[in-house]
Amino acid sequence: MKLSSDLRAFEGRIGHEFRESELLLRAVTHASISSPTRPDNQRLEFLGDRVLGLVMSEALLQADPKASEGQLAPRFNALVRKETCADVARELGLGDVLKLGRSEMMSGGRRKEALLGDALEAVIAAVYLDGGFEAARNMVLRLWGKRIHAVETDARDAKTALQEWAQARGLPPPTYSEKSRSGPDHAPVFTVEVRLGNGAAENAAANTKRAAEQTAARALLARMEATDD
């Protein structure tokens, strides 16, 4: 099967040229446009999630041979969560090559975090099936590279720290709300507010909701700790 020019360009961005191009086409096909002759990416997503988990487990063990399971678990969760997968998908322009049904496309499917994260896991599985585990591992490590190193020094994220601060003072968990979204589809800017039960709040903007939430939580936690008795 001959791939379209946009999928050929996507191959270049992920660094893998498919021998079985049908695998890539299936990986980018959402259930909203699937048919008996055009399977969707859900089964590939299932497999890709497991491949990603194995690659990240191995990478974290090698990166920090002395880390305990308690230290490794939050790092692992941060690297494989759907938000991280969606971030990588946006960097690759995966949303632009997704095959979506009309209703999903009209509702902004190319920007949906869960949809992007699922599709990236499907792409990982497609590379695994096409080129083997080594090809999948090399691609994942290349795409996640900077995140793997960053998570080693920031395993306890700001949202978790702020929630622990609130609970220690008898406050309910912080709440997060999206205040606005601006910018083009390929480079969105989200503004998010975090608010505590005592009324204290902070806003922050970033190119993903998760990053904006983390930044807002970090700012609010720093302010609360500075005024803590």
GIFENRA-V125301 format. One record per pair of residues at least 12 apart in sequence whose ideal C-beta (glycine too) atoms are under 10 Angstrom apart, sorted by sequence separation. I is the first residue (numbers start at 0). J is the second residue. D is the distance in whole Angstrom. If there is no record, write none. Layout:
I & J & D
I & J & D
This chain:
25 & 37 & 8
27 & 39 & 10
28 & 40 & 6
29 & 41 & 9
59 & 71 & 5
62 & 74 & 9
97 & 109 & 6
99 & 111 & 10
123 & 135 & 6
126 & 138 & 6
127 & 139 & 10
161 & 173 & 5
177 & 189 & 6
178 & 190 & 5
179 & 191 & 9
190 & 202 & 6
191 & 203 & 6
202 & 214 & 9
203 & 215 & 4
7 & 20 & 9
10 & 23 & 7
24 & 37 & 8
25 & 38 & 6
26 & 39 & 10
27 & 40 & 7
28 & 41 & 10
59 & 72 & 9
94 & 107 & 10
96 & 109 & 9
122 & 135 & 10
123 & 136 & 10
126 & 139 & 9
177 & 190 & 7
178 & 191 & 6
179 & 192 & 10
190 & 203 & 7
191 & 204 & 8
201 & 214 & 9
202 & 215 & 6
203 & 216 & 8
2 & 16 & 10
6 & 20 & 8
9 & 23 & 8
24 & 38 & 10
25 & 39 & 7
26 & 40 & 5
94 & 108 & 8
95 & 109 & 7
97 & 111 & 10
158 & 172 & 10
176 & 190 & 10
177 & 191 & 6
178 & 192 & 5
189 & 203 & 9
190 & 204 & 5
191 & 205 & 8
201 & 215 & 5
203 & 217 & 8
2 & 17 & 8
25 & 40 & 6
28 & 43 & 9
56 & 71 & 8
59 & 74 & 6
60 & 75 & 10
94 & 109 & 4
99 & 114 & 8
123 & 138 & 7
158 & 173 & 7
176 & 191 & 7
177 & 192 & 8
189 & 204 & 7
190 & 205 & 9
200 & 215 & 8
201 & 216 & 8
203 & 218 & 6
7 & 23 & 10
24 & 40 & 10
25 & 41 & 10
27 & 43 & 10
55 & 71 & 10
58 & 74 & 10
59 & 75 & 6
93 & 109 & 9
94 & 110 & 6
122 & 138 & 9
123 & 139 & 6
175 & 191 & 6
176 & 192 & 5
188 & 204 & 6
189 & 205 & 6
191 & 207 & 10
201 & 217 & 9
202 & 218 & 8
203 & 219 & 9
0 & 17 & 10
3 & 20 & 10
6 & 23 & 6
9 & 26 & 10
21 & 38 & 9
25 & 42 & 9
26 & 43 & 5
58 & 75 & 9
92 & 109 & 10
94 & 111 & 9
97 & 114 & 7
158 & 175 & 8
175 & 192 & 7
176 & 193 & 8
188 & 205 & 7
189 & 206 & 7
191 & 208 & 6
201 & 218 & 4
202 & 219 & 10
2 & 20 & 5
6 & 24 & 7
9 & 27 & 8
25 & 43 & 6
26 & 44 & 9
97 & 115 & 8
174 & 192 & 9
175 & 193 & 5
176 & 194 & 8
187 & 205 & 10
188 & 206 & 6
189 & 207 & 7
190 & 208 & 10
191 & 209 & 9
193 & 211 & 9
201 & 219 & 4
0 & 19 & 8
1 & 20 & 7
2 & 21 & 9
55 & 74 & 8
56 & 75 & 6
59 & 78 & 8
99 & 118 & 10
123 & 142 & 9
174 & 193 & 7
175 & 194 & 8
187 & 206 & 6
188 & 207 & 10
189 & 208 & 5
191 & 210 & 9
192 & 211 & 9
193 & 212 & 7
200 & 219 & 7
201 & 220 & 9
0 & 20 & 5
6 & 26 & 10
55 & 75 & 6
58 & 78 & 8
89 & 109 & 10
94 & 114 & 8
98 & 118 & 10
119 & 139 & 10
122 & 142 & 10
173 & 193 & 5
174 & 194 & 5
186 & 206 & 6
187 & 207 & 8
189 & 209 & 9
191 & 211 & 4
192 & 212 & 9
193 & 213 & 10
199 & 219 & 6
201 & 221 & 9
0 & 21 & 5
2 & 23 & 7
3 & 24 & 9
6 & 27 & 7
22 & 43 & 8
26 & 47 & 8
55 & 76 & 10
89 & 110 & 9
93 & 114 & 10
94 & 115 & 6
97 & 118 & 6
173 & 194 & 7
174 & 195 & 8
185 & 206 & 10
187 & 208 & 9
189 & 210 & 8
190 & 211 & 7
191 & 212 & 5
193 & 214 & 9
194 & 215 & 9
201 & 222 & 7
0 & 22 & 10
2 & 24 & 7
5 & 27 & 10
55 & 77 & 10
56 & 78 & 10
93 & 115 & 6
96 & 118 & 9
173 & 195 & 6
174 & 196 & 9
182 & 204 & 10
189 & 211 & 5
191 & 213 & 9
193 & 215 & 4
200 & 222 & 10
201 & 223 & 10
0 & 23 & 9
52 & 75 & 8
55 & 78 & 5
56 & 79 & 9
89 & 112 & 9
93 & 116 & 10
119 & 142 & 9
172 & 195 & 9
173 & 196 & 8
179 & 202 & 10
181 & 204 & 9
188 & 211 & 8
189 & 212 & 9
191 & 214 & 8
192 & 215 & 7
193 & 216 & 5
199 & 222 & 7
0 & 24 & 7
54 & 78 & 9
55 & 79 & 6
88 & 112 & 9
91 & 115 & 9
94 & 118 & 8
171 & 195 & 8
172 & 196 & 9
176 & 200 & 10
178 & 202 & 7
180 & 204 & 10
182 & 206 & 8
191 & 215 & 5
193 & 217 & 10
195 & 219 & 7
199 & 223 & 6
54 & 79 & 9
85 & 110 & 9
93 & 118 & 6
170 & 195 & 6
171 & 196 & 5
178 & 203 & 10
179 & 204 & 8
190 & 215 & 9
191 & 216 & 9
193 & 218 & 8
194 & 219 & 8
195 & 220 & 10
52 & 78 & 9
85 & 111 & 8
86 & 112 & 9
88 & 114 & 9
89 & 115 & 7
93 & 119 & 6
96 & 122 & 10
170 & 196 & 4
171 & 197 & 10
173 & 199 & 9
174 & 200 & 9
176 & 202 & 10
178 & 204 & 9
193 & 219 & 5
197 & 223 & 9
51 & 78 & 8
52 & 79 & 6
85 & 112 & 4
88 & 115 & 4
91 & 118 & 10
168 & 195 & 9
169 & 196 & 9
170 & 197 & 6
173 & 200 & 9
192 & 219 & 10
193 & 220 & 9
199 & 226 & 9
51 & 79 & 6
55 & 83 & 10
84 & 112 & 9
85 & 113 & 8
87 & 115 & 9
88 & 116 & 7
91 & 119 & 8
93 & 121 & 10
168 & 196 & 9
173 & 201 & 10
180 & 208 & 9
195 & 223 & 7
84 & 113 & 9
85 & 114 & 8
86 & 115 & 9
87 & 116 & 9
88 & 117 & 9
93 & 122 & 7
168 & 197 & 8
170 & 199 & 10
82 & 112 & 6
85 & 115 & 4
86 & 116 & 9
88 & 118 & 6
89 & 119 & 10
165 & 195 & 6
48 & 79 & 8
81 & 112 & 6
82 & 113 & 9
84 & 115 & 7
85 & 116 & 4
88 & 119 & 4
91 & 122 & 8
164 & 195 & 9
165 & 196 & 7
177 & 208 & 6
51 & 83 & 10
81 & 113 & 6
84 & 116 & 4
85 & 117 & 9
87 & 119 & 6
88 & 120 & 9
161 & 193 & 7
165 & 197 & 9
48 & 81 & 10
51 & 84 & 8
81 & 114 & 10
82 & 115 & 10
83 & 116 & 8
84 & 117 & 8
85 & 118 & 9
86 & 119 & 9
162 & 195 & 10
175 & 208 & 8
178 & 211 & 9
81 & 115 & 9
82 & 116 & 7
84 & 118 & 9
85 & 119 & 7
88 & 122 & 8
161 & 195 & 8
165 & 199 & 10
175 & 209 & 10
177 & 211 & 8
81 & 116 & 4
84 & 119 & 5
87 & 122 & 10
158 & 193 & 8
177 & 212 & 9
48 & 84 & 9
80 & 116 & 8
81 & 117 & 8
83 & 119 & 9
84 & 120 & 6
87 & 123 & 10
157 & 193 & 9
175 & 211 & 9
176 & 212 & 10
47 & 84 & 9
79 & 116 & 10
175 & 212 & 5
81 & 119 & 9
84 & 122 & 10
81 & 120 & 9
84 & 123 & 9
173 & 212 & 9
44 & 84 & 10
161 & 201 & 10
175 & 215 & 8
79 & 120 & 9
175 & 216 & 8
173 & 215 & 9
173 & 216 & 7
173 & 219 & 7
173 & 220 & 9
91 & 142 & 7
158 & 209 & 9
161 & 212 & 10
87 & 139 & 9
90 & 142 & 8
161 & 213 & 10
164 & 216 & 10
156 & 209 & 9
170 & 223 & 10
88 & 142 & 10
158 & 212 & 6
159 & 213 & 10
161 & 215 & 9
162 & 216 & 8
165 & 219 & 10
87 & 142 & 5
157 & 212 & 8
158 & 213 & 6
161 & 216 & 4
164 & 219 & 9
165 & 220 & 9
168 & 223 & 9
87 & 143 & 7
156 & 212 & 9
157 & 213 & 5
160 & 216 & 7
161 & 217 & 8
164 & 220 & 6
40 & 97 & 9
86 & 143 & 10
156 & 213 & 6
157 & 214 & 8
158 & 215 & 9
159 & 216 & 9
160 & 217 & 8
161 & 218 & 10
163 & 220 & 9
40 & 98 & 9
84 & 142 & 10
157 & 215 & 8
158 & 216 & 5
161 & 219 & 6
162 & 220 & 10
165 & 223 & 9
39 & 98 & 9
84 & 143 & 9
87 & 146 & 8
157 & 216 & 4
158 & 217 & 9
161 & 220 & 5
164 & 223 & 6
168 & 227 & 9
83 & 143 & 8
86 & 146 & 8
153 & 213 & 9
156 & 216 & 8
157 & 217 & 4
160 & 220 & 6
161 & 221 & 10
164 & 224 & 7
37 & 98 & 8
78 & 139 & 10
156 & 217 & 9
157 & 218 & 9
157 & 219 & 9
158 & 220 & 9
161 & 223 & 8
83 & 146 & 7
157 & 220 & 6
161 & 224 & 10
164 & 227 & 8
79 & 143 & 9
157 & 221 & 9
160 & 224 & 9
32 & 97 & 9
33 & 98 & 9
78 & 143 & 6
27 & 93 & 7
31 & 97 & 10
32 & 98 & 5
26 & 93 & 9
27 & 94 & 10
31 & 98 & 9
32 & 99 & 6
33 & 100 & 9
83 & 150 & 9
27 & 95 & 10
29 & 97 & 6
31 & 99 & 6
32 & 100 & 4
48 & 116 & 9
51 & 119 & 9
52 & 120 & 10
78 & 146 & 6
27 & 96 & 5
28 & 97 & 8
29 & 98 & 6
30 & 99 & 10
31 & 100 & 3
32 & 101 & 8
48 & 117 & 9
51 & 120 & 6
54 & 123 & 8
77 & 146 & 8
78 & 147 & 7
26 & 96 & 10
27 & 97 & 5
28 & 98 & 4
29 & 99 & 5
30 & 100 & 8
31 & 101 & 8
32 & 102 & 10
47 & 117 & 9
50 & 120 & 8
77 & 147 & 10
110 & 180 & 9
26 & 97 & 10
27 & 98 & 6
28 & 99 & 9
29 & 100 & 7
31 & 102 & 7
32 & 103 & 8
47 & 118 & 9
49 & 120 & 9
78 & 149 & 10
24 & 96 & 10
26 & 98 & 10
27 & 99 & 9
31 & 103 & 4
32 & 104 & 9
44 & 116 & 9
45 & 117 & 10
47 & 119 & 8
48 & 120 & 5
51 & 123 & 6
74 & 146 & 10
77 & 149 & 9
78 & 150 & 6
23 & 96 & 9
25 & 98 & 9
30 & 103 & 9
31 & 104 & 8
44 & 117 & 5
47 & 120 & 3
48 & 121 & 9
50 & 123 & 5
51 & 124 & 9
54 & 127 & 10
74 & 147 & 9
77 & 150 & 5
13 & 87 & 10
24 & 98 & 8
29 & 103 & 6
40 & 114 & 10
43 & 117 & 9
44 & 118 & 8
46 & 120 & 8
47 & 121 & 5
49 & 123 & 9
50 & 124 & 6
53 & 127 & 10
76 & 150 & 10
110 & 184 & 6
29 & 104 & 9
31 & 106 & 10
43 & 118 & 9
44 & 119 & 9
45 & 120 & 8
46 & 121 & 8
47 & 122 & 7
48 & 123 & 8
49 & 124 & 8
74 & 149 & 10
75 & 150 & 9
109 & 184 & 6
110 & 185 & 9
41 & 117 & 8
44 & 120 & 5
45 & 121 & 9
47 & 123 & 4
48 & 124 & 8
50 & 126 & 9
51 & 127 & 10
74 & 150 & 5
77 & 153 & 8
109 & 185 & 9
31 & 108 & 7
40 & 117 & 7
43 & 120 & 8
44 & 121 & 5
46 & 123 & 8
47 & 124 & 4
50 & 127 & 5
73 & 150 & 8
74 & 151 & 7
77 & 154 & 7
107 & 184 & 8
110 & 187 & 7
12 & 90 & 9
13 & 91 & 6
40 & 118 & 6
43 & 121 & 4
44 & 122 & 9
46 & 124 & 4
47 & 125 & 8
49 & 127 & 9
50 & 128 & 10
54 & 132 & 8
58 & 136 & 9
74 & 152 & 10
76 & 154 & 9
77 & 155 & 10
12 & 91 & 5
29 & 108 & 7
42 & 121 & 8
43 & 122 & 8
44 & 123 & 9
45 & 124 & 8
46 & 125 & 9
47 & 126 & 9
53 & 132 & 8
57 & 136 & 8
74 & 153 & 9
75 & 154 & 10
77 & 156 & 7
12 & 92 & 7
13 & 93 & 9
29 & 109 & 10
40 & 120 & 9
41 & 121 & 8
43 & 123 & 8
44 & 124 & 7
47 & 127 & 7
71 & 151 & 10
73 & 153 & 10
74 & 154 & 5
76 & 156 & 10
12 & 93 & 9
40 & 121 & 4
43 & 124 & 4
46 & 127 & 7
47 & 128 & 10
54 & 135 & 7
58 & 139 & 8
70 & 151 & 9
73 & 154 & 5
74 & 155 & 10
9 & 91 & 7
29 & 111 & 10
39 & 121 & 9
40 & 122 & 8
42 & 124 & 8
43 & 125 & 6
46 & 128 & 8
50 & 132 & 7
53 & 135 & 9
54 & 136 & 5
58 & 140 & 6
72 & 154 & 9
73 & 155 & 7
77 & 159 & 10
9 & 92 & 7
31 & 114 & 9
53 & 136 & 8
54 & 137 & 9
57 & 140 & 9
71 & 154 & 8
73 & 156 & 8
8 & 92 & 8
9 & 93 & 7
12 & 96 & 10
30 & 114 & 10
40 & 124 & 8
43 & 127 & 9
51 & 135 & 8
54 & 138 & 9
55 & 139 & 8
70 & 154 & 6
29 & 114 & 7
40 & 125 & 8
43 & 128 & 8
50 & 135 & 5
51 & 136 & 10
54 & 139 & 5
55 & 140 & 9
58 & 143 & 8
62 & 147 & 7
66 & 151 & 8
69 & 154 & 10
70 & 155 & 10
9 & 95 & 8
10 & 96 & 10
50 & 136 & 8
53 & 139 & 10
54 & 140 & 7
58 & 144 & 9
61 & 147 & 10
62 & 148 & 8
73 & 159 & 8
5 & 92 & 9
8 & 95 & 9
9 & 96 & 5
30 & 117 & 10
8 & 96 & 8
29 & 117 & 9
47 & 135 & 8
51 & 139 & 6
55 & 143 & 7
59 & 147 & 7
62 & 150 & 9
63 & 151 & 6
66 & 154 & 9
29 & 118 & 7
46 & 135 & 10
50 & 139 & 8
54 & 143 & 8
58 & 147 & 6
62 & 151 & 6
95 & 184 & 8
5 & 95 & 7
6 & 96 & 6
28 & 118 & 9
58 & 148 & 10
94 & 184 & 7
95 & 185 & 7
5 & 96 & 5
27 & 118 & 6
55 & 146 & 10
59 & 150 & 8
63 & 154 & 10
94 & 185 & 8
6 & 98 & 10
26 & 118 & 7
29 & 121 & 10
47 & 139 & 10
51 & 143 & 9
55 & 147 & 8
59 & 151 & 8
92 & 184 & 10
3 & 96 & 8
26 & 119 & 9
28 & 121 & 9
54 & 147 & 10
92 & 185 & 7
2 & 96 & 10
26 & 120 & 9
27 & 121 & 7
26 & 121 & 4
27 & 122 & 7
55 & 150 & 9
59 & 154 & 10
89 & 184 & 9
90 & 185 & 10
112 & 207 & 8
25 & 121 & 8
26 & 122 & 5
89 & 185 & 7
112 & 208 & 7
26 & 123 & 8
89 & 186 & 8
112 & 209 & 8
23 & 121 & 9
26 & 124 & 7
27 & 125 & 9
89 & 187 & 8
22 & 121 & 9
23 & 122 & 7
25 & 124 & 9
26 & 125 & 4
22 & 122 & 9
25 & 125 & 7
26 & 126 & 9
24 & 125 & 9
22 & 124 & 8
23 & 125 & 5
26 & 128 & 9
22 & 125 & 4
23 & 126 & 9
25 & 128 & 10
26 & 129 & 10
21 & 125 & 9
22 & 126 & 8
20 & 125 & 10
22 & 127 & 9
13 & 119 & 9
19 & 125 & 9
22 & 128 & 6
23 & 129 & 8
15 & 122 & 9
22 & 129 & 5
17 & 125 & 7
21 & 129 & 10
22 & 130 & 10
13 & 122 & 7
17 & 126 & 8
19 & 128 & 8
20 & 129 & 9
13 & 123 & 9
15 & 125 & 9
19 & 129 & 5
15 & 126 & 5
17 & 128 & 10
18 & 129 & 6
19 & 130 & 10
13 & 125 & 10
14 & 126 & 9
17 & 129 & 5
18 & 130 & 8
9 & 122 & 9
13 & 126 & 7
16 & 129 & 9
17 & 130 & 8
15 & 129 & 7
16 & 130 & 9
15 & 130 & 6
10 & 126 & 10
90 & 206 & 10
89 & 206 & 8
89 & 207 & 7
15 & 134 & 6
14 & 134 & 9
15 & 135 & 9
86 & 206 & 8
86 & 207 & 5
15 & 137 & 9
85 & 207 & 7
14 & 137 & 8
15 & 138 & 6
85 & 208 & 9
86 & 209 & 7
14 & 138 & 6
83 & 207 & 9
85 & 209 & 8
86 & 210 & 8
13 & 138 & 6
82 & 207 & 7
13 & 139 & 10
82 & 208 & 7
83 & 209 & 8
14 & 141 & 6
82 & 209 & 4
13 & 141 & 9
14 & 142 & 8
81 & 209 & 9
82 & 210 & 9
13 & 142 & 7
80 & 209 & 8
12 & 142 & 9
82 & 212 & 9
82 & 213 & 10
77 & 209 & 10
